[in-house]
Amino acid sequence: MEFMRDPSDRLLRLLSLLQTPREWPGPELAERLDVTPRTIRRDVERLRRLGYPVHAVQGNIGGYRLSSGTAMPPLVLDDDEAIAVAVGLSAAATAAITGVEDASLRALAKLEQVLPSRLRHRVTALSEAAVVLPPRDASTAEATTLATLAAACTAHEKVRFAYAKPHSDPTRRLVEPHQLVVVERLWYLVAYDEDRAAWRSFRADRISEVHRTGVRVPARDLPGGADTRTWVTRAMPPRDVRARLLLHVPFDQAAVQIPTWQGTLEPVDDASCLLHTAPDSPRHLAHRITLLPVPYTLLDPPELAAELRTIAEQATHAIRHL
């Protein structure tokens, strides 16, 4: 039998095998690593001293497996896994979840310190080349709320919480949680609302005071056998709207100054024309309208007036001290 010359490399390969969700008989590990079963036992003890909770099961069908421990030992990641973790942490720093941004940045900094230079350069290049747009709605969900709801979904356990819709007082809900889903970077809880005897989707950023009741119930299926993401998407009100604006410049002038991505133009008279905007969310559409280089009047829809008013108030406040 040919022994591996580098014990550290062998230890990493052993740890990589043990991280798979199964039990490994000692002889099989010895065969995989081309060593004796005695060497495997010594390596397992070394892993335990390093803090890895390697559990041994006795008997003919026993073996070794890596169980959950109380400490966080060093992780062993291959190149693709390291890149995936780094990208995930970078995205989490700008995610629509409150309370994970700083922790994600700290974890990313620690990971980058130990990444090989070839991987660190790839992660840095991706960070510099990528632009993360904010969600259409700037609201964020609490990490602790998501964790509690996720645990209740897994356990099929009823939960109570306060739910606050815009411009209304919070209401108390008792639901059977089904699953969490992310749509357009917003978190939703799909659940069966017992008080209303109907399926509902709840925006997680509007949920507070979550209480697990300890009462477990059989899992329910969504109506029509739909998957969760499809059900949420269908249940959501349309988020895309169009606007109609009167531009106080002639059509020919507007055609030169207004970019095509803003929408389509329609002549009215010698001094004005209409702009029919491309569809977008109300918030983003309002910001697009403020980029127009010509005077204009909003004709419809009325809900955009509130968005434009907010932008105007913020701008006025920003220059108040000048």
Contacts in CASP RR format, 6 or more apart in sequence:
PFRMAT RR
TARGET T0000
AUTHOR 0000-0000-0000
METHOD contacts of the structure
MODEL  1
MEFMRDPSDRLLRLLSLLQTPREWPGPELAERLDVTPRTIRRDVERLRRL
GYPVHAVQGNIGGYRLSSGTAMPPLVLDDDEAIAVAVGLSAAATAAITGV
EDASLRALAKLEQVLPSRLRHRVTALSEAAVVLPPRDASTAEATTLATLA
AACTAHEKVRFAYAKPHSDPTRRLVEPHQLVVVERLWYLVAYDEDRAAWR
SFRADRISEVHRTGVRVPARDLPGGADTRTWVTRAMPPRDVRARLLLHVP
FDQAAVQIPTWQGTLEPVDDASCLLHTAPDSPRHLAHRITLLPVPYTLLD
PPELAAELRTIAEQATHAIRHL
1 34 0 8 1.000
1 35 0 8 1.000
1 36 0 8 1.000
2 34 0 8 1.000
3 34 0 8 1.000
3 35 0 8 1.000
3 39 0 8 1.000
4 10 0 8 1.000
4 33 0 8 1.000
4 34 0 8 1.000
4 35 0 8 1.000
7 43 0 8 1.000
10 33 0 8 1.000
10 35 0 8 1.000
10 43 0 8 1.000
11 43 0 8 1.000
11 46 0 8 1.000
11 47 0 8 1.000
12 76 0 8 1.000
13 32 0 8 1.000
13 33 0 8 1.000
14 29 0 8 1.000
14 33 0 8 1.000
14 40 0 8 1.000
14 43 0 8 1.000
14 44 0 8 1.000
14 47 0 8 1.000
15 47 0 8 1.000
15 52 0 8 1.000
15 66 0 8 1.000
15 76 0 8 1.000
16 76 0 8 1.000
16 78 0 8 1.000
17 24 0 8 1.000
17 29 0 8 1.000
17 32 0 8 1.000
18 24 0 8 1.000
18 47 0 8 1.000
18 52 0 8 1.000
18 54 0 8 1.000
18 64 0 8 1.000
18 65 0 8 1.000
18 66 0 8 1.000
19 66 0 8 1.000
19 76 0 8 1.000
22 65 0 8 1.000
23 57 0 8 1.000
23 61 0 8 1.000
23 62 0 8 1.000
23 63 0 8 1.000
23 64 0 8 1.000
23 65 0 8 1.000
24 63 0 8 1.000
24 64 0 8 1.000
24 65 0 8 1.000
25 61 0 8 1.000
25 62 0 8 1.000
25 63 0 8 1.000
25 64 0 8 1.000
26 37 0 8 1.000
26 40 0 8 1.000
26 63 0 8 1.000
26 64 0 8 1.000
27 37 0 8 1.000
29 37 0 8 1.000
29 40 0 8 1.000
29 64 0 8 1.000
30 36 0 8 1.000
30 37 0 8 1.000
30 39 0 8 1.000
30 40 0 8 1.000
33 39 0 8 1.000
33 40 0 8 1.000
40 64 0 8 1.000
44 54 0 8 1.000
44 56 0 8 1.000
44 64 0 8 1.000
47 54 0 8 1.000
48 54 0 8 1.000
50 73 0 8 1.000
50 74 0 8 1.000
51 71 0 8 1.000
51 73 0 8 1.000
52 66 0 8 1.000
52 73 0 8 1.000
53 66 0 8 1.000
53 67 0 8 1.000
53 68 0 8 1.000
53 69 0 8 1.000
54 64 0 8 1.000
54 65 0 8 1.000
54 66 0 8 1.000
54 67 0 8 1.000
55 64 0 8 1.000
55 65 0 8 1.000
55 66 0 8 1.000
55 67 0 8 1.000
56 62 0 8 1.000
56 63 0 8 1.000
56 64 0 8 1.000
57 63 0 8 1.000
57 64 0 8 1.000
57 65 0 8 1.000
77 85 0 8 1.000
79 119 0 8 1.000
82 111 0 8 1.000
82 115 0 8 1.000
82 119 0 8 1.000
83 119 0 8 1.000
83 122 0 8 1.000
83 123 0 8 1.000
85 111 0 8 1.000
86 108 0 8 1.000
86 111 0 8 1.000
86 112 0 8 1.000
86 115 0 8 1.000
86 119 0 8 1.000
86 123 0 8 1.000
87 123 0 8 1.000
87 126 0 8 1.000
89 104 0 8 1.000
89 105 0 8 1.000
89 107 0 8 1.000
89 108 0 8 1.000
89 111 0 8 1.000
90 104 0 8 1.000
90 108 0 8 1.000
90 123 0 8 1.000
90 126 0 8 1.000
90 127 0 8 1.000
91 132 0 8 1.000
92 100 0 8 1.000
92 101 0 8 1.000
92 104 0 8 1.000
93 100 0 8 1.000
93 101 0 8 1.000
93 104 0 8 1.000
93 105 0 8 1.000
93 108 0 8 1.000
94 101 0 8 1.000
94 132 0 8 1.000
94 134 0 8 1.000
95 101 0 8 1.000
95 104 0 8 1.000
95 140 0 8 1.000
95 185 0 8 1.000
96 135 0 8 1.000
96 139 0 8 1.000
96 140 0 8 1.000
96 141 0 8 1.000
96 185 0 8 1.000
96 186 0 8 1.000
96 187 0 8 1.000
96 205 0 8 1.000
97 140 0 8 1.000
97 141 0 8 1.000
97 142 0 8 1.000
97 143 0 8 1.000
97 146 0 8 1.000
97 187 0 8 1.000
98 140 0 8 1.000
98 141 0 8 1.000
98 142 0 8 1.000
98 143 0 8 1.000
99 142 0 8 1.000
99 143 0 8 1.000
100 143 0 8 1.000
112 120 0 8 1.000
112 123 0 8 1.000
115 123 0 8 1.000
135 184 0 8 1.000
135 185 0 8 1.000
135 186 0 8 1.000
136 184 0 8 1.000
136 185 0 8 1.000
136 186 0 8 1.000
136 239 0 8 1.000
136 281 0 8 1.000
136 283 0 8 1.000
136 284 0 8 1.000
137 186 0 8 1.000
137 281 0 8 1.000
137 283 0 8 1.000
138 283 0 8 1.000
139 186 0 8 1.000
139 203 0 8 1.000
139 205 0 8 1.000
139 206 0 8 1.000
140 205 0 8 1.000
141 187 0 8 1.000
141 203 0 8 1.000
141 204 0 8 1.000
141 205 0 8 1.000
141 207 0 8 1.000
142 204 0 8 1.000
142 205 0 8 1.000
142 208 0 8 1.000
145 204 0 8 1.000
145 207 0 8 1.000
145 208 0 8 1.000
145 210 0 8 1.000
146 180 0 8 1.000
146 187 0 8 1.000
146 204 0 8 1.000
148 159 0 8 1.000
148 210 0 8 1.000
148 212 0 8 1.000
149 159 0 8 1.000
149 177 0 8 1.000
149 180 0 8 1.000
149 189 0 8 1.000
149 204 0 8 1.000
149 207 0 8 1.000
149 210 0 8 1.000
150 180 0 8 1.000
151 157 0 8 1.000
151 212 0 8 1.000
152 158 0 8 1.000
152 159 0 8 1.000
152 177 0 8 1.000
152 212 0 8 1.000
153 177 0 8 1.000
153 178 0 8 1.000
153 179 0 8 1.000
153 180 0 8 1.000
153 189 0 8 1.000
155 216 0 8 1.000
156 176 0 8 1.000
156 177 0 8 1.000
156 216 0 8 1.000
156 217 0 8 1.000
156 218 0 8 1.000
156 219 0 8 1.000
157 177 0 8 1.000
157 212 0 8 1.000
157 213 0 8 1.000
157 214 0 8 1.000
157 215 0 8 1.000
157 216 0 8 1.000
157 217 0 8 1.000
158 174 0 8 1.000
158 175 0 8 1.000
158 176 0 8 1.000
158 177 0 8 1.000
158 194 0 8 1.000
158 212 0 8 1.000
158 213 0 8 1.000
158 214 0 8 1.000
158 215 0 8 1.000
158 216 0 8 1.000
158 217 0 8 1.000
159 174 0 8 1.000
159 175 0 8 1.000
159 177 0 8 1.000
159 191 0 8 1.000
159 210 0 8 1.000
159 211 0 8 1.000
159 212 0 8 1.000
159 213 0 8 1.000
160 172 0 8 1.000
160 173 0 8 1.000
160 174 0 8 1.000
160 209 0 8 1.000
160 210 0 8 1.000
160 211 0 8 1.000
160 213 0 8 1.000
161 172 0 8 1.000
161 173 0 8 1.000
161 175 0 8 1.000
161 207 0 8 1.000
161 208 0 8 1.000
161 209 0 8 1.000
161 210 0 8 1.000
161 211 0 8 1.000
162 170 0 8 1.000
162 171 0 8 1.000
162 172 0 8 1.000
162 173 0 8 1.000
162 207 0 8 1.000
162 208 0 8 1.000
162 209 0 8 1.000
163 170 0 8 1.000
163 171 0 8 1.000
163 172 0 8 1.000
163 173 0 8 1.000
163 202 0 8 1.000
163 206 0 8 1.000
163 207 0 8 1.000
164 170 0 8 1.000
164 171 0 8 1.000
164 206 0 8 1.000
164 208 0 8 1.000
165 171 0 8 1.000
165 206 0 8 1.000
170 208 0 8 1.000
173 193 0 8 1.000
173 195 0 8 1.000
173 202 0 8 1.000
174 193 0 8 1.000
174 194 0 8 1.000
174 195 0 8 1.000
174 213 0 8 1.000
175 189 0 8 1.000
175 191 0 8 1.000
175 192 0 8 1.000
175 193 0 8 1.000
175 194 0 8 1.000
175 200 0 8 1.000
175 202 0 8 1.000
176 191 0 8 1.000
176 192 0 8 1.000
176 194 0 8 1.000
176 217 0 8 1.000
176 220 0 8 1.000
177 189 0 8 1.000
177 190 0 8 1.000
177 191 0 8 1.000
178 189 0 8 1.000
178 190 0 8 1.000
178 191 0 8 1.000
178 192 0 8 1.000
178 199 0 8 1.000
178 219 0 8 1.000
178 220 0 8 1.000
178 222 0 8 1.000
178 228 0 8 1.000
179 189 0 8 1.000
179 190 0 8 1.000
179 228 0 8 1.000
180 187 0 8 1.000
180 188 0 8 1.000
180 189 0 8 1.000
180 190 0 8 1.000
180 204 0 8 1.000
181 187 0 8 1.000
181 188 0 8 1.000
181 190 0 8 1.000
181 228 0 8 1.000
181 229 0 8 1.000
181 232 0 8 1.000
182 188 0 8 1.000
183 229 0 8 1.000
183 232 0 8 1.000
183 233 0 8 1.000
183 236 0 8 1.000
184 239 0 8 1.000
186 203 0 8 1.000
186 204 0 8 1.000
186 205 0 8 1.000
187 203 0 8 1.000
187 204 0 8 1.000
187 205 0 8 1.000
188 201 0 8 1.000
188 202 0 8 1.000
188 203 0 8 1.000
188 204 0 8 1.000
188 232 0 8 1.000
189 201 0 8 1.000
189 202 0 8 1.000
189 204 0 8 1.000
189 207 0 8 1.000
190 199 0 8 1.000
190 200 0 8 1.000
190 201 0 8 1.000
190 222 0 8 1.000
190 228 0 8 1.000
190 231 0 8 1.000
190 232 0 8 1.000
191 199 0 8 1.000
191 200 0 8 1.000
191 201 0 8 1.000
191 202 0 8 1.000
192 198 0 8 1.000
192 199 0 8 1.000
192 200 0 8 1.000
192 220 0 8 1.000
193 199 0 8 1.000
193 200 0 8 1.000
199 222 0 8 1.000
199 223 0 8 1.000
199 231 0 8 1.000
201 231 0 8 1.000
201 232 0 8 1.000
201 235 0 8 1.000
201 236 0 8 1.000
222 228 0 8 1.000
222 231 0 8 1.000
223 231 0 8 1.000
226 234 0 8 1.000
239 281 0 8 1.000
240 279 0 8 1.000
240 280 0 8 1.000
240 281 0 8 1.000
241 279 0 8 1.000
241 280 0 8 1.000
241 281 0 8 1.000
241 282 0 8 1.000
241 285 0 8 1.000
241 301 0 8 1.000
241 303 0 8 1.000
241 304 0 8 1.000
242 276 0 8 1.000
242 277 0 8 1.000
242 278 0 8 1.000
242 279 0 8 1.000
242 285 0 8 1.000
242 301 0 8 1.000
243 275 0 8 1.000
243 276 0 8 1.000
243 277 0 8 1.000
243 285 0 8 1.000
243 289 0 8 1.000
243 298 0 8 1.000
243 299 0 8 1.000
243 300 0 8 1.000
243 301 0 8 1.000
243 304 0 8 1.000
244 274 0 8 1.000
244 275 0 8 1.000
244 276 0 8 1.000
244 277 0 8 1.000
244 299 0 8 1.000
244 300 0 8 1.000
245 274 0 8 1.000
245 275 0 8 1.000
245 277 0 8 1.000
245 289 0 8 1.000
245 292 0 8 1.000
245 296 0 8 1.000
245 297 0 8 1.000
245 298 0 8 1.000
245 299 0 8 1.000
246 268 0 8 1.000
246 272 0 8 1.000
246 273 0 8 1.000
246 274 0 8 1.000
246 275 0 8 1.000
246 296 0 8 1.000
246 297 0 8 1.000
246 299 0 8 1.000
247 254 0 8 1.000
247 258 0 8 1.000
247 265 0 8 1.000
247 272 0 8 1.000
247 273 0 8 1.000
247 274 0 8 1.000
247 275 0 8 1.000
247 292 0 8 1.000
247 294 0 8 1.000
247 295 0 8 1.000
247 296 0 8 1.000
248 271 0 8 1.000
248 272 0 8 1.000
248 294 0 8 1.000
248 295 0 8 1.000
248 296 0 8 1.000
248 297 0 8 1.000
249 257 0 8 1.000
249 271 0 8 1.000
249 272 0 8 1.000
249 273 0 8 1.000
249 294 0 8 1.000
249 295 0 8 1.000
250 270 0 8 1.000
250 271 0 8 1.000
250 272 0 8 1.000
250 273 0 8 1.000
251 265 0 8 1.000
251 266 0 8 1.000
251 267 0 8 1.000
251 268 0 8 1.000
251 273 0 8 1.000
253 294 0 8 1.000
254 265 0 8 1.000
254 273 0 8 1.000
254 275 0 8 1.000
254 294 0 8 1.000
255 265 0 8 1.000
257 293 0 8 1.000
257 294 0 8 1.000
258 265 0 8 1.000
258 275 0 8 1.000
258 292 0 8 1.000
258 293 0 8 1.000
258 294 0 8 1.000
261 278 0 8 1.000
262 275 0 8 1.000
262 277 0 8 1.000
262 278 0 8 1.000
262 288 0 8 1.000
262 291 0 8 1.000
262 292 0 8 1.000
263 275 0 8 1.000
263 276 0 8 1.000
263 277 0 8 1.000
263 278 0 8 1.000
264 275 0 8 1.000
264 276 0 8 1.000
265 273 0 8 1.000
265 274 0 8 1.000
265 275 0 8 1.000
265 276 0 8 1.000
266 273 0 8 1.000
266 274 0 8 1.000
266 275 0 8 1.000
266 276 0 8 1.000
267 273 0 8 1.000
267 274 0 8 1.000
268 274 0 8 1.000
274 299 0 8 1.000
275 292 0 8 1.000
275 296 0 8 1.000
277 285 0 8 1.000
277 288 0 8 1.000
277 289 0 8 1.000
279 285 0 8 1.000
280 288 0 8 1.000
282 303 0 8 1.000
282 304 0 8 1.000
282 307 0 8 1.000
283 307 0 8 1.000
285 304 0 8 1.000
285 307 0 8 1.000
286 304 0 8 1.000
286 307 0 8 1.000
286 308 0 8 1.000
286 310 0 8 1.000
286 311 0 8 1.000
287 311 0 8 1.000
289 296 0 8 1.000
289 298 0 8 1.000
289 304 0 8 1.000
289 308 0 8 1.000
290 308 0 8 1.000
290 311 0 8 1.000
298 304 0 8 1.000
298 305 0 8 1.000
298 308 0 8 1.000
END
